[in-house]
Amino acid sequence: MTIAAVICSTLALVSCNSNRYTINGIVEMPEGVDSMTVYLYDLAGRRNLDSVCTTNGSFVFKGEIDTAKVAYISFSKESNEFSRFILEKGEITLDFGKETIGGTPLNDAIEEIFGKAINTQEYKEAMEVYNRYIQDDTTVTKEALDKSIDILVSHMEKAGCELIDSHPNDLVGVLGFYILSINSENTELKLKEIGVLSEAMQQHKLIAKSINKLKAKANFTAGKAFADFTIENGNIDGTPASLSNYVGCGKYVVVDFWASWCGPCRGELPYLKAVYEKFGGENFTVLSVAVWDKREESLKGIEEHGMNWPQIIDAQRIPTDLYGIEGIPSIMLFAPDGTIVANDLRGEAIEAEVAKYVTPVK
């Protein structure tokens, strides 16, 4: 073998080894259970990468990786993720009893920041109250639950922001934004942290869609002009329907993005019906836009609930992606010129907002 061949062979071996990872995990086994299957997932794609069985409360994953990934460990294909970490080259340690991760540079950074967030007495006490609630402990009061949730959210917001601020150019920052996005409803804070992340990290598959929706939502707040969309078979008779058929046409319009399967959406229908009957006429109307729903189910819901105001159906994700809507119902009020007056209206607040601008029909 020539010297060049030896060098190439050595470099190939080094390259292969440099991409190797090992995950050493420790888990507290449920009583009476000798072994469990452990699943390793790519968090961004929700794709199963590997699975192993526990032995005496521990498990080991070994493999090679082309590029680092935000990953998670689950103990059931149907369960939520139990641990989020960075799958990178090196030897990673996960201790589910102590709730610690580490062993590699990015995971050590996560542990240093995230560990501080959860290893406080305040956080542990709040988590205990929350766990009692989800286990149907009837002694947990609403006040105690609300307080515990506020504490948990506050800690997650702080941890997420610190992960982003200290690592804007790598996957630690991506994981930080993911934590922030799923735990916080503070849009202003999330928009601020988007600006901290590098452009490359903003495009990461795990968070890109959430970031795009947040940016869209920021563009459609009170005082901003509406954005039009057209649904090719959006009318009940199958003809095209556009938002501009109703909004920006000289009337105040309450637009309700809903779905027939959505319980909270159905809960808003009596309020929408009341405001339509009280104010509907030359100066006001209601428009319901069915999203994320089957056409036939929307039609059935419209009939069953007596939704006798204008409808656009079969809109799917077109309007929700455009307006950055992440949850329904989402109810907005538009001015006669199409300017957004108010977002996120619910219940009695719908009529209260409309009454500021429209006189009831005599």
DOBAPA-583353 format. One record per residue (C-alpha): residue in one letter; x, y, z negated; residue number from 1. Coordinates in pm, whole numbers. Example, Ala and Ser with C-alpha at 12.3 -4.5 7.8 and 13.67 -1.06 7.14 Angstrom:
@r = a	c1 = 1230	c2 = -450	c3 = -780	k = 1;
@r = s	c1 = 1367	c2 = -106	c3 = -714	k = 2;
This chain:
@r = m	c1 = 0	c2 = 0	c3 = 0	k = 1;
@r = t	c1 = 138	c2 = 340	c3 = 93	k = 2;
@r = i	c1 = 192	c2 = 619	c3 = -159	k = 3;
@r = a	c1 = -89	c2 = 817	c3 = 9	k = 4;
@r = a	c1 = -326	c2 = 521	c3 = -27	k = 5;
@r = v	c1 = -236	c2 = 483	c3 = -395	k = 6;
@r = i	c1 = -300	c2 = 853	c3 = -454	k = 7;
@r = c	c1 = -636	c2 = 838	c3 = -274	k = 8;
@r = s	c1 = -735	c2 = 528	c3 = -467	k = 9;
@r = t	c1 = -638	c2 = 689	c3 = -796	k = 10;
@r = l	c1 = -826	c2 = 1008	c3 = -714	k = 11;
@r = a	c1 = -1135	c2 = 807	c3 = -624	k = 12;
@r = l	c1 = -1118	c2 = 622	c3 = -955	k = 13;
@r = v	c1 = -1073	c2 = 945	c3 = -1150	k = 14;
@r = s	c1 = -1363	c2 = 1105	c3 = -960	k = 15;
@r = c	c1 = -1586	c2 = 806	c3 = -1031	k = 16;
@r = n	c1 = -1494	c2 = 802	c3 = -1399	k = 17;
@r = s	c1 = -1545	c2 = 1178	c3 = -1429	k = 18;
@r = n	c1 = -1909	c2 = 1133	c3 = -1331	k = 19;
@r = r	c1 = -1980	c2 = 860	c3 = -1584	k = 20;
@r = y	c1 = -2206	c2 = 914	c3 = -1880	k = 21;
@r = t	c1 = -2294	c2 = 717	c3 = -2189	k = 22;
@r = i	c1 = -2592	c2 = 790	c3 = -2413	k = 23;
@r = n	c1 = -2572	c2 = 644	c3 = -2762	k = 24;
@r = g	c1 = -2910	c2 = 670	c3 = -2932	k = 25;
@r = i	c1 = -3034	c2 = 597	c3 = -3282	k = 26;
@r = v	c1 = -3405	c2 = 565	c3 = -3355	k = 27;
@r = e	c1 = -3612	c2 = 477	c3 = -3660	k = 28;
@r = m	c1 = -3809	c2 = 167	c3 = -3567	k = 29;
@r = p	c1 = -4178	c2 = 147	c3 = -3658	k = 30;
@r = e	c1 = -4258	c2 = -101	c3 = -3931	k = 31;
@r = g	c1 = -4291	c2 = -455	c3 = -3797	k = 32;
@r = v	c1 = -4137	c2 = -367	c3 = -3457	k = 33;
@r = d	c1 = -3809	c2 = -539	c3 = -3371	k = 34;
@r = s	c1 = -3743	c2 = -380	c3 = -3034	k = 35;
@r = m	c1 = -3879	c2 = -106	c3 = -2806	k = 36;
@r = t	c1 = -3823	c2 = -12	c3 = -2445	k = 37;
@r = v	c1 = -3654	c2 = 326	c3 = -2409	k = 38;
@r = y	c1 = -3697	c2 = 530	c3 = -2090	k = 39;
@r = l	c1 = -3459	c2 = 791	c3 = -1951	k = 40;
@r = y	c1 = -3625	c2 = 1055	c3 = -1733	k = 41;
@r = d	c1 = -3522	c2 = 1349	c3 = -1519	k = 42;
@r = l	c1 = -3738	c2 = 1623	c3 = -1674	k = 43;
@r = a	c1 = -3761	c2 = 1836	c3 = -1358	k = 44;
@r = g	c1 = -3894	c2 = 1555	c3 = -1140	k = 45;
@r = r	c1 = -4053	c2 = 1345	c3 = -1415	k = 46;
@r = r	c1 = -3859	c2 = 1064	c3 = -1250	k = 47;
@r = n	c1 = -3758	c2 = 751	c3 = -1438	k = 48;
@r = l	c1 = -3380	c2 = 711	c3 = -1413	k = 49;
@r = d	c1 = -3327	c2 = 403	c3 = -1628	k = 50;
@r = s	c1 = -3467	c2 = 193	c3 = -1912	k = 51;
@r = v	c1 = -3313	c2 = -19	c3 = -2186	k = 52;
@r = c	c1 = -3427	c2 = -201	c3 = -2500	k = 53;
@r = t	c1 = -3331	c2 = -108	c3 = -2855	k = 54;
@r = t	c1 = -3113	c2 = -338	c3 = -3063	k = 55;
@r = n	c1 = -3116	c2 = -293	c3 = -3441	k = 56;
@r = g	c1 = -3251	c2 = 60	c3 = -3403	k = 57;
@r = s	c1 = -3002	c2 = 176	c3 = -3143	k = 58;
@r = f	c1 = -2981	c2 = 191	c3 = -2766	k = 59;
@r = v	c1 = -2720	c2 = 268	c3 = -2501	k = 60;
@r = f	c1 = -2754	c2 = 407	c3 = -2150	k = 61;
@r = k	c1 = -2457	c2 = 400	c3 = -1911	k = 62;
@r = g	c1 = -2438	c2 = 528	c3 = -1559	k = 63;
@r = e	c1 = -2300	c2 = 775	c3 = -1310	k = 64;
@r = i	c1 = -2435	c2 = 1114	c3 = -1218	k = 65;
@r = d	c1 = -2365	c2 = 1339	c3 = -920	k = 66;
@r = t	c1 = -2482	c2 = 1654	c3 = -1093	k = 67;
@r = a	c1 = -2600	c2 = 1738	c3 = -1443	k = 68;
@r = k	c1 = -2975	c2 = 1720	c3 = -1511	k = 69;
@r = v	c1 = -3217	c2 = 1831	c3 = -1779	k = 70;
@r = a	c1 = -3336	c2 = 1496	c3 = -1910	k = 71;
@r = y	c1 = -3554	c2 = 1344	c3 = -2177	k = 72;
@r = i	c1 = -3595	c2 = 1018	c3 = -2363	k = 73;
@r = s	c1 = -3933	c2 = 854	c3 = -2413	k = 74;
@r = f	c1 = -4032	c2 = 537	c3 = -2594	k = 75;
@r = s	c1 = -4340	c2 = 474	c3 = -2378	k = 76;
@r = k	c1 = -4423	c2 = 545	c3 = -2018	k = 77;
@r = e	c1 = -4741	c2 = 715	c3 = -2136	k = 78;
@r = s	c1 = -4588	c2 = 920	c3 = -2418	k = 79;
@r = n	c1 = -4468	c2 = 1277	c3 = -2424	k = 80;
@r = e	c1 = -4097	c2 = 1342	c3 = -2416	k = 81;
@r = f	c1 = -3923	c2 = 1287	c3 = -2747	k = 82;
@r = s	c1 = -3591	c2 = 1454	c3 = -2682	k = 83;
@r = r	c1 = -3473	c2 = 1708	c3 = -2425	k = 84;
@r = f	c1 = -3104	c2 = 1729	c3 = -2347	k = 85;
@r = i	c1 = -2856	c2 = 1770	c3 = -2063	k = 86;
@r = l	c1 = -2757	c2 = 1449	c3 = -1886	k = 87;
@r = e	c1 = -2394	c2 = 1526	c3 = -1802	k = 88;
@r = k	c1 = -2064	c2 = 1339	c3 = -1781	k = 89;
@r = g	c1 = -1923	c2 = 1224	c3 = -2111	k = 90;
@r = e	c1 = -2052	c2 = 1050	c3 = -2422	k = 91;
@r = i	c1 = -2383	c2 = 1191	c3 = -2545	k = 92;
@r = t	c1 = -2526	c2 = 1116	c3 = -2888	k = 93;
@r = l	c1 = -2896	c2 = 1131	c3 = -2977	k = 94;
@r = d	c1 = -3016	c2 = 1071	c3 = -3333	k = 95;
@r = f	c1 = -3394	c2 = 1076	c3 = -3350	k = 96;
@r = g	c1 = -3403	c2 = 1043	c3 = -3728	k = 97;
@r = k	c1 = -3181	c2 = 1347	c3 = -3785	k = 98;
@r = e	c1 = -3316	c2 = 1517	c3 = -3469	k = 99;
@r = t	c1 = -2965	c2 = 1595	c3 = -3344	k = 100;
@r = i	c1 = -2794	c2 = 1585	c3 = -3007	k = 101;
@r = g	c1 = -2431	c2 = 1639	c3 = -2909	k = 102;
@r = g	c1 = -2110	c2 = 1489	c3 = -2783	k = 103;
@r = t	c1 = -2073	c2 = 1690	c3 = -2462	k = 104;
@r = p	c1 = -2022	c2 = 2065	c3 = -2407	k = 105;
@r = l	c1 = -2373	c2 = 2162	c3 = -2299	k = 106;
@r = n	c1 = -2542	c2 = 1939	c3 = -2555	k = 107;
@r = d	c1 = -2320	c2 = 2072	c3 = -2832	k = 108;
@r = a	c1 = -2429	c2 = 2422	c3 = -2732	k = 109;
@r = i	c1 = -2796	c2 = 2320	c3 = -2747	k = 110;
@r = e	c1 = -2753	c2 = 2162	c3 = -3088	k = 111;
@r = e	c1 = -2577	c2 = 2469	c3 = -3228	k = 112;
@r = i	c1 = -2867	c2 = 2697	c3 = -3127	k = 113;
@r = f	c1 = -3172	c2 = 2472	c3 = -3131	k = 114;
@r = g	c1 = -3061	c2 = 2290	c3 = -3444	k = 115;
@r = k	c1 = -3068	c2 = 2618	c3 = -3636	k = 116;
@r = a	c1 = -3427	c2 = 2674	c3 = -3525	k = 117;
@r = i	c1 = -3565	c2 = 2346	c3 = -3654	k = 118;
@r = n	c1 = -3341	c2 = 2286	c3 = -3954	k = 119;
@r = t	c1 = -3499	c2 = 2550	c3 = -4172	k = 120;
@r = q	c1 = -3735	c2 = 2496	c3 = -4461	k = 121;
@r = e	c1 = -3994	c2 = 2725	c3 = -4306	k = 122;
@r = y	c1 = -3997	c2 = 2530	c3 = -3979	k = 123;
@r = k	c1 = -4011	c2 = 2191	c3 = -4153	k = 124;
@r = e	c1 = -4302	c2 = 2297	c3 = -4375	k = 125;
@r = a	c1 = -4492	c2 = 2435	c3 = -4076	k = 126;
@r = m	c1 = -4431	c2 = 2116	c3 = -3879	k = 127;
@r = e	c1 = -4556	c2 = 1910	c3 = -4172	k = 128;
@r = v	c1 = -4884	c2 = 2105	c3 = -4177	k = 129;
@r = y	c1 = -4920	c2 = 2070	c3 = -3800	k = 130;
@r = n	c1 = -4852	c2 = 1694	c3 = -3811	k = 131;
@r = r	c1 = -5111	c2 = 1651	c3 = -4085	k = 132;
@r = y	c1 = -5364	c2 = 1834	c3 = -3866	k = 133;
@r = i	c1 = -5304	c2 = 1616	c3 = -3557	k = 134;
@r = q	c1 = -5335	c2 = 1310	c3 = -3781	k = 135;
@r = d	c1 = -5689	c2 = 1432	c3 = -3868	k = 136;
@r = d	c1 = -5609	c2 = 1544	c3 = -4222	k = 137;
@r = t	c1 = -5929	c2 = 1733	c3 = -4311	k = 138;
@r = t	c1 = -5759	c2 = 1915	c3 = -4599	k = 139;
@r = v	c1 = -5568	c2 = 2134	c3 = -4352	k = 140;
@r = t	c1 = -5751	c2 = 2467	c3 = -4335	k = 141;
@r = k	c1 = -5776	c2 = 2678	c3 = -4020	k = 142;
@r = e	c1 = -5575	c2 = 2950	c3 = -4191	k = 143;
@r = a	c1 = -5296	c2 = 2705	c3 = -4277	k = 144;
@r = l	c1 = -5297	c2 = 2562	c3 = -3926	k = 145;
@r = d	c1 = -5286	c2 = 2905	c3 = -3761	k = 146;
@r = k	c1 = -5001	c2 = 3013	c3 = -3988	k = 147;
@r = s	c1 = -4802	c2 = 2698	c3 = -3914	k = 148;
@r = i	c1 = -4850	c2 = 2739	c3 = -3538	k = 149;
@r = d	c1 = -4736	c2 = 3102	c3 = -3557	k = 150;
@r = i	c1 = -4420	c2 = 2993	c3 = -3739	k = 151;
@r = l	c1 = -4346	c2 = 2710	c3 = -3495	k = 152;
@r = v	c1 = -4398	c2 = 2937	c3 = -3194	k = 153;
@r = s	c1 = -4178	c2 = 3207	c3 = -3345	k = 154;
@r = h	c1 = -3893	c2 = 2959	c3 = -3397	k = 155;
@r = m	c1 = -3930	c2 = 2817	c3 = -3045	k = 156;
@r = e	c1 = -3932	c2 = 3165	c3 = -2894	k = 157;
@r = k	c1 = -3616	c2 = 3258	c3 = -3082	k = 158;
@r = a	c1 = -3440	c2 = 2934	c3 = -2988	k = 159;
@r = g	c1 = -3544	c2 = 2960	c3 = -2623	k = 160;
@r = c	c1 = -3422	c2 = 3319	c3 = -2596	k = 161;
@r = e	c1 = -3089	c2 = 3238	c3 = -2763	k = 162;
@r = l	c1 = -3032	c2 = 2944	c3 = -2527	k = 163;
@r = i	c1 = -3099	c2 = 3170	c3 = -2228	k = 164;
@r = d	c1 = -2901	c2 = 3468	c3 = -2355	k = 165;
@r = s	c1 = -2593	c2 = 3261	c3 = -2436	k = 166;
@r = h	c1 = -2605	c2 = 3040	c3 = -2124	k = 167;
@r = p	c1 = -2765	c2 = 3234	c3 = -1835	k = 168;
@r = n	c1 = -2559	c2 = 3051	c3 = -1572	k = 169;
@r = d	c1 = -2606	c2 = 2685	c3 = -1661	k = 170;
@r = l	c1 = -2864	c2 = 2423	c3 = -1755	k = 171;
@r = v	c1 = -2870	c2 = 2524	c3 = -2121	k = 172;
@r = g	c1 = -3037	c2 = 2847	c3 = -2009	k = 173;
@r = v	c1 = -3276	c2 = 2652	c3 = -1787	k = 174;
@r = l	c1 = -3377	c2 = 2433	c3 = -2081	k = 175;
@r = g	c1 = -3414	c2 = 2746	c3 = -2294	k = 176;
@r = f	c1 = -3657	c2 = 2899	c3 = -2048	k = 177;
@r = y	c1 = -3851	c2 = 2574	c3 = -2026	k = 178;
@r = i	c1 = -3884	c2 = 2570	c3 = -2407	k = 179;
@r = l	c1 = -3990	c2 = 2934	c3 = -2404	k = 180;
@r = s	c1 = -4243	c2 = 2888	c3 = -2123	k = 181;
@r = i	c1 = -4427	c2 = 2594	c3 = -2282	k = 182;
@r = n	c1 = -4432	c2 = 2734	c3 = -2635	k = 183;
@r = s	c1 = -4496	c2 = 3106	c3 = -2592	k = 184;
@r = e	c1 = -4782	c2 = 3310	c3 = -2449	k = 185;
@r = n	c1 = -4574	c2 = 3628	c3 = -2467	k = 186;
@r = t	c1 = -4561	c2 = 3720	c3 = -2098	k = 187;
@r = e	c1 = -4354	c2 = 4033	c3 = -2161	k = 188;
@r = l	c1 = -4087	c2 = 3831	c3 = -2345	k = 189;
@r = k	c1 = -4075	c2 = 3567	c3 = -2073	k = 190;
@r = l	c1 = -4041	c2 = 3828	c3 = -1799	k = 191;
@r = k	c1 = -3754	c2 = 3987	c3 = -1991	k = 192;
@r = e	c1 = -3575	c2 = 3653	c3 = -2018	k = 193;
@r = i	c1 = -3621	c2 = 3582	c3 = -1646	k = 194;
@r = g	c1 = -3402	c2 = 3886	c3 = -1585	k = 195;
@r = v	c1 = -3129	c2 = 3734	c3 = -1802	k = 196;
@r = l	c1 = -3112	c2 = 3407	c3 = -1609	k = 197;
@r = s	c1 = -2893	c2 = 3398	c3 = -1300	k = 198;
@r = e	c1 = -3066	c2 = 3378	c3 = -963	k = 199;
@r = a	c1 = -2936	c2 = 3024	c3 = -914	k = 200;
@r = m	c1 = -3084	c2 = 2905	c3 = -1246	k = 201;
@r = q	c1 = -3416	c2 = 3078	c3 = -1172	k = 202;
@r = q	c1 = -3445	c2 = 2852	c3 = -868	k = 203;
@r = h	c1 = -3403	c2 = 2531	c3 = -1069	k = 204;
@r = k	c1 = -3688	c2 = 2292	c3 = -1001	k = 205;
@r = l	c1 = -3778	c2 = 2262	c3 = -1369	k = 206;
@r = i	c1 = -3869	c2 = 2630	c3 = -1408	k = 207;
@r = a	c1 = -3899	c2 = 2784	c3 = -1060	k = 208;
@r = k	c1 = -4275	c2 = 2739	c3 = -1033	k = 209;
@r = s	c1 = -4335	c2 = 2885	c3 = -1379	k = 210;
@r = i	c1 = -4111	c2 = 3182	c3 = -1301	k = 211;
@r = n	c1 = -4287	c2 = 3249	c3 = -971	k = 212;
@r = k	c1 = -4624	c2 = 3244	c3 = -1147	k = 213;
@r = l	c1 = -4503	c2 = 3482	c3 = -1415	k = 214;
@r = k	c1 = -4374	c2 = 3723	c3 = -1151	k = 215;
@r = a	c1 = -4704	c2 = 3698	c3 = -966	k = 216;
@r = k	c1 = -4899	c2 = 3759	c3 = -1287	k = 217;
@r = a	c1 = -4689	c2 = 4068	c3 = -1356	k = 218;
@r = n	c1 = -4789	c2 = 4202	c3 = -1015	k = 219;
@r = f	c1 = -5159	c2 = 4164	c3 = -1092	k = 220;
@r = t	c1 = -5212	c2 = 4339	c3 = -1421	k = 221;
@r = a	c1 = -5452	c2 = 4624	c3 = -1497	k = 222;
@r = g	c1 = -5405	c2 = 4913	c3 = -1257	k = 223;
@r = k	c1 = -5262	c2 = 4701	c3 = -974	k = 224;
@r = a	c1 = -5439	c2 = 4645	c3 = -642	k = 225;
@r = f	c1 = -5594	c2 = 4307	c3 = -566	k = 226;
@r = a	c1 = -5435	c2 = 4060	c3 = -325	k = 227;
@r = d	c1 = -5665	c2 = 3902	c3 = -71	k = 228;
@r = f	c1 = -5692	c2 = 3533	c3 = 14	k = 229;
@r = t	c1 = -5908	c2 = 3335	c3 = 255	k = 230;
@r = i	c1 = -6045	c2 = 2983	c3 = 207	k = 231;
@r = e	c1 = -6126	c2 = 2827	c3 = 543	k = 232;
@r = n	c1 = -6435	c2 = 2641	c3 = 418	k = 233;
@r = g	c1 = -6486	c2 = 2854	c3 = 108	k = 234;
@r = n	c1 = -6854	c2 = 2932	c3 = 156	k = 235;
@r = i	c1 = -7109	c2 = 2674	c3 = 51	k = 236;
@r = d	c1 = -7209	c2 = 2630	c3 = 418	k = 237;
@r = g	c1 = -6849	c2 = 2550	c3 = 510	k = 238;
@r = t	c1 = -6762	c2 = 2881	c3 = 675	k = 239;
@r = p	c1 = -6453	c2 = 3086	c3 = 578	k = 240;
@r = a	c1 = -6470	c2 = 3305	c3 = 268	k = 241;
@r = s	c1 = -6229	c2 = 3575	c3 = 153	k = 242;
@r = l	c1 = -6192	c2 = 3757	c3 = -176	k = 243;
@r = s	c1 = -6219	c2 = 4081	c3 = 23	k = 244;
@r = n	c1 = -6576	c2 = 3985	c3 = 118	k = 245;
@r = y	c1 = -6660	c2 = 4085	c3 = -238	k = 246;
@r = v	c1 = -6371	c2 = 4275	c3 = -397	k = 247;
@r = g	c1 = -6285	c2 = 4625	c3 = -277	k = 248;
@r = c	c1 = -6629	c2 = 4670	c3 = -121	k = 249;
@r = g	c1 = -6764	c2 = 4947	c3 = -345	k = 250;
@r = k	c1 = -6878	c2 = 4738	c3 = -644	k = 251;
@r = y	c1 = -6735	c2 = 4637	c3 = -976	k = 252;
@r = v	c1 = -6680	c2 = 4261	c3 = -957	k = 253;
@r = v	c1 = -6616	c2 = 4006	c3 = -1230	k = 254;
@r = v	c1 = -6419	c2 = 3721	c3 = -1070	k = 255;
@r = d	c1 = -6425	c2 = 3389	c3 = -1253	k = 256;
@r = f	c1 = -6166	c2 = 3124	c3 = -1159	k = 257;
@r = w	c1 = -6314	c2 = 2796	c3 = -1281	k = 258;
@r = a	c1 = -6355	c2 = 2420	c3 = -1223	k = 259;
@r = s	c1 = -6651	c2 = 2191	c3 = -1283	k = 260;
@r = w	c1 = -6447	c2 = 1951	c3 = -1502	k = 261;
@r = c	c1 = -6322	c2 = 2232	c3 = -1727	k = 262;
@r = g	c1 = -6511	c2 = 2247	c3 = -2059	k = 263;
@r = p	c1 = -6400	c2 = 2601	c3 = -2151	k = 264;
@r = c	c1 = -6500	c2 = 2713	c3 = -1799	k = 265;
@r = r	c1 = -6850	c2 = 2578	c3 = -1852	k = 266;
@r = g	c1 = -6855	c2 = 2751	c3 = -2191	k = 267;
@r = e	c1 = -6816	c2 = 3090	c3 = -2020	k = 268;
@r = l	c1 = -7108	c2 = 3039	c3 = -1779	k = 269;
@r = p	c1 = -7381	c2 = 3166	c3 = -2016	k = 270;
@r = y	c1 = -7185	c2 = 3489	c3 = -2063	k = 271;
@r = l	c1 = -7138	c2 = 3528	c3 = -1688	k = 272;
@r = k	c1 = -7506	c2 = 3459	c3 = -1624	k = 273;
@r = a	c1 = -7607	c2 = 3718	c3 = -1885	k = 274;
@r = v	c1 = -7382	c2 = 3989	c3 = -1743	k = 275;
@r = y	c1 = -7496	c2 = 3914	c3 = -1387	k = 276;
@r = e	c1 = -7861	c2 = 3938	c3 = -1483	k = 277;
@r = k	c1 = -7808	c2 = 4255	c3 = -1686	k = 278;
@r = f	c1 = -7585	c2 = 4450	c3 = -1445	k = 279;
@r = g	c1 = -7612	c2 = 4279	c3 = -1105	k = 280;
@r = g	c1 = -7715	c2 = 4507	c3 = -821	k = 281;
@r = e	c1 = -7572	c2 = 4784	c3 = -603	k = 282;
@r = n	c1 = -7284	c2 = 4859	c3 = -838	k = 283;
@r = f	c1 = -7190	c2 = 4519	c3 = -977	k = 284;
@r = t	c1 = -7172	c2 = 4148	c3 = -905	k = 285;
@r = v	c1 = -7010	c2 = 3828	c3 = -1028	k = 286;
@r = l	c1 = -6802	c2 = 3597	c3 = -810	k = 287;
@r = s	c1 = -6700	c2 = 3246	c3 = -918	k = 288;
@r = v	c1 = -6404	c2 = 3088	c3 = -739	k = 289;
@r = a	c1 = -6374	c2 = 2710	c3 = -781	k = 290;
@r = v	c1 = -6010	c2 = 2599	c3 = -811	k = 291;
@r = w	c1 = -5835	c2 = 2266	c3 = -878	k = 292;
@r = d	c1 = -6162	c2 = 2085	c3 = -811	k = 293;
@r = k	c1 = -6332	c2 = 1853	c3 = -562	k = 294;
@r = r	c1 = -6572	c2 = 2033	c3 = -333	k = 295;
@r = e	c1 = -6863	c2 = 1802	c3 = -410	k = 296;
@r = e	c1 = -6807	c2 = 1837	c3 = -786	k = 297;
@r = s	c1 = -6805	c2 = 2216	c3 = -759	k = 298;
@r = l	c1 = -7133	c2 = 2212	c3 = -564	k = 299;
@r = k	c1 = -7286	c2 = 1980	c3 = -821	k = 300;
@r = g	c1 = -7173	c2 = 2207	c3 = -1106	k = 301;
@r = i	c1 = -7308	c2 = 2519	c3 = -937	k = 302;
@r = e	c1 = -7651	c2 = 2359	c3 = -906	k = 303;
@r = e	c1 = -7656	c2 = 2202	c3 = -1252	k = 304;
@r = h	c1 = -7560	c2 = 2524	c3 = -1429	k = 305;
@r = g	c1 = -7780	c2 = 2757	c3 = -1227	k = 306;
@r = m	c1 = -7490	c2 = 2967	c3 = -1099	k = 307;
@r = n	c1 = -7705	c2 = 3191	c3 = -882	k = 308;
@r = w	c1 = -7435	c2 = 3449	c3 = -809	k = 309;
@r = p	c1 = -7181	c2 = 3449	c3 = -521	k = 310;
@r = q	c1 = -6942	c2 = 3154	c3 = -495	k = 311;
@r = i	c1 = -6618	c2 = 3061	c3 = -323	k = 312;
@r = i	c1 = -6543	c2 = 2689	c3 = -345	k = 313;
@r = d	c1 = -6261	c2 = 2451	c3 = -257	k = 314;
@r = a	c1 = -5997	c2 = 2719	c3 = -323	k = 315;
@r = q	c1 = -5763	c2 = 2471	c3 = -497	k = 316;
@r = r	c1 = -5427	c2 = 2635	c3 = -582	k = 317;
@r = i	c1 = -5432	c2 = 2919	c3 = -330	k = 318;
@r = p	c1 = -5566	c2 = 3193	c3 = -562	k = 319;
@r = t	c1 = -5407	c2 = 3061	c3 = -880	k = 320;
@r = d	c1 = -5061	c2 = 3052	c3 = -724	k = 321;
@r = l	c1 = -5116	c2 = 3399	c3 = -578	k = 322;
@r = y	c1 = -5226	c2 = 3553	c3 = -909	k = 323;
@r = g	c1 = -4996	c2 = 3352	c3 = -1134	k = 324;
@r = i	c1 = -5286	c2 = 3182	c3 = -1313	k = 325;
@r = e	c1 = -5165	c2 = 2891	c3 = -1525	k = 326;
@r = g	c1 = -5488	c2 = 2805	c3 = -1705	k = 327;
@r = i	c1 = -5860	c2 = 2831	c3 = -1649	k = 328;
@r = p	c1 = -6103	c2 = 2985	c3 = -1703	k = 329;
@r = s	c1 = -5936	c2 = 3305	c3 = -1589	k = 330;
@r = i	c1 = -6179	c2 = 3596	c3 = -1566	k = 331;
@r = m	c1 = -6090	c2 = 3936	c3 = -1418	k = 332;
@r = l	c1 = -6276	c2 = 4262	c3 = -1358	k = 333;
@r = f	c1 = -6209	c2 = 4458	c3 = -1039	k = 334;
@r = a	c1 = -6301	c2 = 4822	c3 = -971	k = 335;
@r = p	c1 = -6496	c2 = 4923	c3 = -658	k = 336;
@r = d	c1 = -6171	c2 = 5000	c3 = -472	k = 337;
@r = g	c1 = -6022	c2 = 4662	c3 = -562	k = 338;
@r = t	c1 = -5802	c2 = 4782	c3 = -847	k = 339;
@r = i	c1 = -5771	c2 = 4539	c3 = -1135	k = 340;
@r = v	c1 = -5945	c2 = 4676	c3 = -1443	k = 341;
@r = a	c1 = -5894	c2 = 4391	c3 = -1691	k = 342;
@r = n	c1 = -5757	c2 = 4036	c3 = -1713	k = 343;
@r = d	c1 = -5825	c2 = 3737	c3 = -1936	k = 344;
@r = l	c1 = -6181	c2 = 3829	c3 = -2032	k = 345;
@r = r	c1 = -6375	c2 = 3576	c3 = -2237	k = 346;
@r = g	c1 = -6712	c2 = 3550	c3 = -2410	k = 347;
@r = e	c1 = -6878	c2 = 3872	c3 = -2526	k = 348;
@r = a	c1 = -6576	c2 = 4073	c3 = -2409	k = 349;
@r = i	c1 = -6695	c2 = 4025	c3 = -2049	k = 350;
@r = e	c1 = -7013	c2 = 4227	c3 = -2100	k = 351;
@r = a	c1 = -6837	c2 = 4477	c3 = -2327	k = 352;
@r = e	c1 = -6582	c2 = 4553	c3 = -2053	k = 353;
@r = v	c1 = -6842	c2 = 4576	c3 = -1775	k = 354;
@r = a	c1 = -7059	c2 = 4808	c3 = -1987	k = 355;
@r = k	c1 = -6779	c2 = 5065	c3 = -1991	k = 356;
@r = y	c1 = -6827	c2 = 5123	c3 = -1619	k = 357;
@r = v	c1 = -7168	c2 = 4996	c3 = -1508	k = 358;
@r = t	c1 = -7518	c2 = 5093	c3 = -1615	k = 359;
@r = p	c1 = -7760	c2 = 4805	c3 = -1679	k = 360;
@r = v	c1 = -8015	c2 = 4746	c3 = -1405	k = 361;
@r = k	c1 = -8356	c2 = 4889	c3 = -1503	k = 362;
